Every structure is written in C-alpha cells, then in structure tokens.
Amino acid sequence: STSAIQTYREVVRLNPTNTEASAELDRFAQYYADIASQDALAGDITSAMANMGGANTANPEFVGLDSVRETIQQAATLQAEIDGLLQEASSLRAFGSLIDPPESNAAERYQRVLATDPGNAIATQGMSEIIAQVQRRFFDLLSLRDFADIDRLIDRAIAVGFGEASV
C-alpha cells in the first residue's frame, strides 16, 4: 500500500485534477483511519498511531482524520490513567494498604480500573491476591475470636467491592 500511496500522490502532484488518484488516496486514508480508530478503541495506542500515520500519508487533509485523532488522544489519556491507577495500587499494596484506609487503598484503585477495563489482567490478578490476603486475615482473626475486628474487616471488604462469594 505504501507504493500505491506514493504512486497516487505522484499522479496528483503531476496532475492535480486527476480525480481517480485523489479518490484512491481518500480510500487509503479512510482504510487506515478506520484501523487506527479500532486500534485506539482496543487500547493499542502504538498501532493506532502507526495506522494514523498511514492515513495521514495518504491524505493529510482527509475529513475523518480529526475524529480519529481525538479517539486516539482519548484512548491514550485513558491508558495513562489506568497505568497510573495500577501503579498507585501496587504502591499501596507494598505499604500494606489493601482495603484500608477508605479512599486510599489498593482494592479501590483496582476496582476503578476494572470499572473502565473489566478485562484488565493486572487489576484482576491484584484483586484476587488482595481477596486471598484478606481471607487469610479473616481466618487469623477468627482463630483469635476477635469478632469486633472481623466485623470491621467484613465491612471494609464490602465497601471496597469484594463480591458476595469473597465476603
């Protein structure tokens, strides 16, 4: 396709009124813009940007490019936000803030990621590990017959969004 785009661009350069070459360049631009948009929606920003480059090479003035640029920018912003939340969750886990304190714990960060990206493997794995740790803590408290702390633990588990099976 790169050769075809270069050839059509040369035809347009030599004969600016050649509508067939212009139409073919628009088709290439549309093709690459569509793929770039799909990539952005799938979260593959690198491929989206590469395909956007193909669309821009075919016809930098193609009408649909602005909306695809916006889609890529939104996806990149979302990905950066998700990456930031995952990093925060990792740091909070390292400090032992699994489900406490409210608004500043790893489980809530993972839940925010999963609300936007339900299939996020890192957040899913992180939540599974937190649930396992909280369940171990529950059994430790149970063996100590510390029912007051068990009640608090269950309340926090519910507050951070553990599922019914976990609670």
C-alpha positions, 0 to 999 in steps of 0.5 A: 500500500505504501507504493500505491500511496506514493504512486497516487500522490505522484499522479496528483502532484503531476496532475492535480485534477486527476480525480481517480488518484485523489479518490484512491488516496481518500480510500487509503486514508479512510482504510487506515483511519478506520484501523487506527480508530479500532486500534485506539478503541482496543487500547493499542495506542502504538498501532493506532498511531502507526495506522494514523500515520498511514492515513495521514500519508495518504491524505493529510487533509482527509475529513475523518482524520480529526475524529480519529485523532481525538479517539486516539488522544482519548484512548491514550489519556485513558491508558495513562490513567489506568497505568497510573491507577495500577501503579498507585495500587501496587504502591499501596499494596507494598505499604500494606494498604489493601482495603484500608484506609477508605479512599486510599487503598489498593482494592479501590484503585483496582476496582476503578480500573476494572470499572473502565477495563473489566478485562484488565489482567493486572487489576484482576490478578491484584484483586484476587491476591488482595481477596486471598490476603484478606481471607487469610486475615479473616481466618487469623482473626477468627482463630483469635475470636476477635469478632469486633475486628472481623466485623470491621474487616467484613465491612471494609471488604464490602465497601471496597467491592469484594463480591458476595462469594469473597465476603 
